[in-house]
C-alpha cells in the first residue's frame, strides 16, 4: 500500500464555487497510465465517477482501484491521492460547497454528509453491474449537462448531484446509525465556521464547544460523528490548507505564513506542513510556481 504521507500534495485546489453556483464539475482525460500519484486536499466535498479506464485512490490507511462505473468520496480537508492506471482514462469529479449541501431538502430528513464521513473503506461504491451502469449513466449525464450548458443545466446538475448522494445514503442505511442523526452536522456547523474565520489562531476545543452550545465532551463526540475526525485534527488541517494557499500566492515569507496561521515557530510549521503535505513549505512553493 502506498504511504499517503510520502506523496507530496502538489494540487491545492479550492474550486470556484459560491452560493449562486454551489458546485463545479471537472472532467479529466489521461491517455496513458500516470507514473506517480497526485495528492490533493481542499475544503469542498468531492466525489468522483470513473467513466472509462481505472484509477488507484489512496486515503489514510486505505487504497483501492476503481473501475468504470465506480465512484469514491472525499471529506473536506481530507488528504487523498490518485493515479490513473489504464490507457484512455476519463473521470468526472464533482466539488460541492459544504455550506450549500442539502439545500434542496425541505424535510431535513437526510444526513447528506453520510457518504463522505464514513471510513474510506465503507463509503459507497456500486456493488454490482446494474448499480455500476446506473452510476455510469449518471456521471455521463452530469458531464453532458455541464459541457452543453443548456437551459436550466445548473438546476439539473444540482438535483442529479443530490440524487447520487441520496443513492449512497440509502445503500449505507443502517451501517452506521450514529452518523445518521438528522441534522447532526448543524450542531457543529458554528465550529466549522469558527475554524474558517480564525486567522492567526486555532480555536480551542472549549471555545468551539461553547459556540455550538455543547459541553466539550459532547461536542467532541458529535464533531467526530459528523466529520469523521477530531476537532483538533480538523482545525490543524484547515490551518495548513490556508497556509498552503498563502505559500502559493508568494506574497508572504514562510516565517510570515507560519505566524499568520498561529504556529509556534518556523520549525514547528515546517514539521507540521511536511507531515501533511509530504514536502517542506519551500518545496511546495517551488512546485506551485513551476
RARAFEN-V683672 format. One record per residue. N is the residue number from 0. OMEGA is omega in whole degrees, 0 to 359 (999 if undefined). Layout:
n->N omega->OMEGA
n->N omega->OMEGA
This chain:
n->0 omega->177
n->1 omega->176
n->2 omega->184
n->3 omega->182
n->4 omega->181
n->5 omega->178
n->6 omega->181
n->7 omega->175
n->8 omega->185
n->9 omega->180
n->10 omega->179
n->11 omega->188
n->12 omega->168
n->13 omega->187
n->14 omega->182
n->15 omega->180
n->16 omega->185
n->17 omega->176
n->18 omega->179
n->19 omega->176
n->20 omega->191
n->21 omega->179
n->22 omega->164
n->23 omega->182
n->24 omega->180
n->25 omega->175
n->26 omega->183
n->27 omega->175
n->28 omega->169
n->29 omega->184
n->30 omega->177
n->31 omega->175
n->32 omega->177
n->33 omega->180
n->34 omega->184
n->35 omega->173
n->36 omega->171
n->37 omega->184
n->38 omega->187
n->39 omega->174
n->40 omega->184
n->41 omega->182
n->42 omega->183
n->43 omega->167
n->44 omega->186
n->45 omega->163
n->46 omega->185
n->47 omega->178
n->48 omega->175
n->49 omega->177
n->50 omega->178
n->51 omega->179
n->52 omega->182
n->53 omega->180
n->54 omega->171
n->55 omega->182
n->56 omega->183
n->57 omega->168
n->58 omega->178
n->59 omega->178
n->60 omega->182
n->61 omega->177
n->62 omega->180
n->63 omega->174
n->64 omega->182
n->65 omega->182
n->66 omega->179
n->67 omega->181
n->68 omega->178
n->69 omega->184
n->70 omega->175
n->71 omega->189
n->72 omega->180
n->73 omega->177
n->74 omega->180
n->75 omega->181
n->76 omega->176
n->77 omega->179
n->78 omega->179
n->79 omega->181
n->80 omega->179
n->81 omega->176
n->82 omega->174
n->83 omega->190
n->84 omega->180
n->85 omega->168
n->86 omega->180
n->87 omega->178
n->88 omega->179
n->89 omega->181
n->90 omega->176
n->91 omega->181
n->92 omega->179
n->93 omega->175
n->94 omega->189
n->95 omega->175
n->96 omega->182
n->97 omega->184
n->98 omega->183
n->99 omega->182
n->100 omega->176
n->101 omega->182
n->102 omega->175
n->103 omega->185
n->104 omega->182
n->105 omega->184
n->106 omega->180
n->107 omega->185
n->108 omega->186
n->109 omega->171
n->110 omega->186
n->111 omega->179
n->112 omega->188
n->113 omega->183
n->114 omega->184
n->115 omega->190
n->116 omega->174
n->117 omega->173
n->118 omega->182
n->119 omega->181
n->120 omega->183
n->121 omega->183
n->122 omega->189
n->123 omega->170
n->124 omega->185
n->125 omega->190
n->126 omega->184
n->127 omega->186
n->128 omega->181
n->129 omega->179
n->130 omega->178
n->131 omega->178
n->132 omega->178
n->133 omega->179
n->134 omega->178
n->135 omega->179
n->136 omega->179
n->137 omega->178
n->138 omega->178
n->139 omega->179
n->140 omega->178
n->141 omega->180
n->142 omega->181
n->143 omega->179
n->144 omega->180
n->145 omega->185
n->146 omega->184
n->147 omega->177
n->148 omega->177
n->149 omega->184
n->150 omega->178
n->151 omega->183
n->152 omega->180
n->153 omega->179
n->154 omega->179
n->155 omega->178
n->156 omega->183
n->157 omega->178
n->158 omega->179
n->159 omega->177
n->160 omega->180
n->161 omega->176
n->162 omega->177
n->163 omega->178
n->164 omega->179
n->165 omega->176
n->166 omega->179
n->167 omega->179
n->168 omega->181
n->169 omega->182
n->170 omega->178
n->171 omega->182
n->172 omega->177
n->173 omega->182
n->174 omega->178
n->175 omega->189
n->176 omega->180
n->177 omega->179
n->178 omega->185
n->179 omega->176
n->180 omega->183
n->181 omega->176
n->182 omega->183
n->183 omega->182
n->184 omega->180
n->185 omega->182
n->186 omega->184
n->187 omega->182
n->188 omega->180
n->189 omega->178
n->190 omega->176
n->191 omega->179
n->192 omega->179
n->193 omega->178
n->194 omega->182
n->195 omega->186
n->196 omega->187
n->197 omega->176
n->198 omega->175
n->199 omega->179
n->200 omega->173
n->201 omega->180
n->202 omega->179
n->203 omega->177
n->204 omega->180
n->205 omega->179
n->206 omega->180
n->207 omega->179
n->208 omega->179
n->209 omega->179
n->210 omega->182
n->211 omega->179
n->212 omega->181
n->213 omega->172
n->214 omega->180
n->215 omega->181
n->216 omega->179
n->217 omega->178
n->218 omega->180
n->219 omega->180
n->220 omega->182
n->221 omega->181
n->222 omega->180
n->223 omega->179
n->224 omega->188
n->225 omega->177
n->226 omega->180
n->227 omega->179
n->228 omega->176
n->229 omega->179
n->230 omega->181
n->231 omega->180
n->232 omega->178
n->233 omega->183
n->234 omega->179
n->235 omega->177
n->236 omega->181
n->237 omega->180
n->238 omega->179
n->239 omega->177
n->240 omega->177
n->241 omega->179
n->242 omega->179
n->243 omega->177
n->244 omega->177
n->245 omega->178
n->246 omega->179
n->247 omega->182
n->248 omega->177
n->249 omega->183
n->250 omega->182
n->251 omega->173
n->252 omega->182
n->253 omega->179
n->254 omega->179
n->255 omega->178
n->256 omega->179
n->257 omega->180
n->258 omega->182
n->259 omega->184
n->260 omega->165
n->261 omega->170
n->262 omega->188
n->263 omega->179
n->264 omega->183
n->265 omega->181
n->266 omega->178
n->267 omega->179
n->268 omega->182
n->269 omega->180
n->270 omega->181
n->271 omega->181
n->272 omega->181
n->273 omega->179
n->274 omega->182
n->275 omega->189
n->276 omega->178
n->277 omega->177
n->278 omega->179
n->279 omega->176
n->280 omega->179
n->281 omega->179
n->282 omega->179
n->283 omega->180
n->284 omega->180
n->285 omega->180
n->286 omega->182
n->287 omega->183
n->288 omega->183
n->289 omega->999
